[in-house]
């Protein structure tokens, strides 16, 4: 019982504590020229530019940007993970007791709507 209390119990607690540390923060910042355009990601309104959008998956996203007096822009973007977040390196990023950011930036220039 003494070995269990002195060695195994602290070791188990340390491993469990490490499991509670670290995080990968994935954020996409969408900007536009002119600013103040409405942004939809996968048909969900997310706000006006500039806007920061948290996301979970490094994959494809449908982006729609609208502003009165400008042509609507629709595009599909893929957010790629940096090498430090590839398997198996992502395990280290999740376990270390520090936060790891994965920022993505996209800027769109809207064209003025032509008068008929």
C-alpha positions in Angstrom: 0.0 0.0 0.0 2.9 2.3 0.7 4.3 2.0 -2.8 0.8 2.7 -4.2 0.5 5.9 -2.2 4.1 7.1 -2.7 4.6 6.3 -6.4 1.6 5.2 -8.4 -1.0 7.6 -7.0 1.1 10.8 -7.7 2.0 9.4 -11.1 -1.6 8.8 -12.0 -2.6 12.2 -10.8 0.2 13.9 -12.9 -0.9 12.1 -16.0 -4.5 13.1 -15.4 -3.4 16.7 -14.8 -1.5 16.7 -18.1 -4.7 15.6 -19.8 -6.4 18.9 -18.7 -3.7 21.2 -20.2 -3.2 22.8 -23.5 -5.6 23.7 -26.3 -5.5 24.4 -30.0 -7.4 27.6 -30.8 -8.6 27.7 -34.4 -9.8 31.1 -35.6 -10.4 32.5 -39.0 -10.3 36.3 -39.5 -12.4 37.5 -42.4 -11.8 41.0 -43.7 -13.1 42.9 -46.7 -12.6 46.0 -48.7 -14.8 47.9 -48.0 -15.2 46.8 -44.4 -18.6 46.3 -42.8 -19.8 43.6 -45.3 -22.0 40.9 -44.0 -20.4 37.4 -43.7 -22.0 34.0 -44.0 -20.1 30.8 -43.4 -21.8 27.6 -44.6 -25.1 29.7 -44.8 -24.8 30.9 -41.2 -24.6 34.6 -40.6 -21.4 35.4 -38.6 -21.3 39.2 -38.5 -19.8 42.1 -40.3 -16.2 42.4 -41.4 -13.8 42.3 -39.8 -15.0 39.3 -38.0 -13.2 36.5 -36.1 -14.8 33.0 -36.5 -13.8 30.0 -34.4 -13.8 26.8 -36.3 -13.2 23.1 -35.6 -12.1 21.4 -38.8 -9.4 22.1 -41.3 -11.6 21.6 -44.3 -13.6 23.5 -46.9 -16.0 26.3 -45.9 -18.5 28.1 -48.1 -18.1 31.9 -47.6 -20.6 34.5 -48.8 -19.9 38.2 -48.4 -22.5 40.9 -49.1 -22.7 44.7 -48.9 -25.3 47.0 -50.3 -24.0 48.6 -53.5 -21.5 45.9 -54.2 -21.5 42.5 -56.0 -22.1 39.5 -53.7 -19.0 37.3 -53.4 -19.4 33.6 -53.0 -16.3 31.4 -52.6 -15.1 28.1 -51.1 -12.0 28.3 -48.9 -10.0 25.5 -47.3 -8.4 26.1 -44.0 -5.1 24.2 -43.7 -3.4 23.1 -40.5 0.2 24.2 -39.9 2.7 21.3 -39.6 2.8 21.6 -35.8 -0.9 20.5 -35.8 -0.5 17.5 -38.1 -0.8 14.0 -36.7 1.2 12.9 -34.5 2.5 16.4 -33.7 -1.0 17.6 -32.7 -0.9 15.4 -29.7 2.0 17.3 -28.3 0.2 20.6 -29.0 -2.8 19.4 -27.1 -0.9 17.9 -24.1 1.6 20.7 -23.4 0.5 23.2 -20.8 0.3 26.1 -23.3 -2.2 27.2 -25.8 -1.4 26.9 -29.5 -3.1 29.2 -32.0 -4.0 28.2 -35.5 -5.0 31.6 -37.1 -6.3 31.8 -40.7 -6.8 35.1 -42.5 -8.9 35.8 -45.6 -9.4 39.2 -47.2 -11.9 39.8 -50.0 -12.2 42.9 -52.3 -15.8 43.5 -53.3 -16.6 45.0 -56.7 -19.0 48.0 -57.1 -22.3 46.9 -58.5 -22.8 48.1 -62.0 -25.9 50.2 -62.8 -28.2 48.6 -65.4 
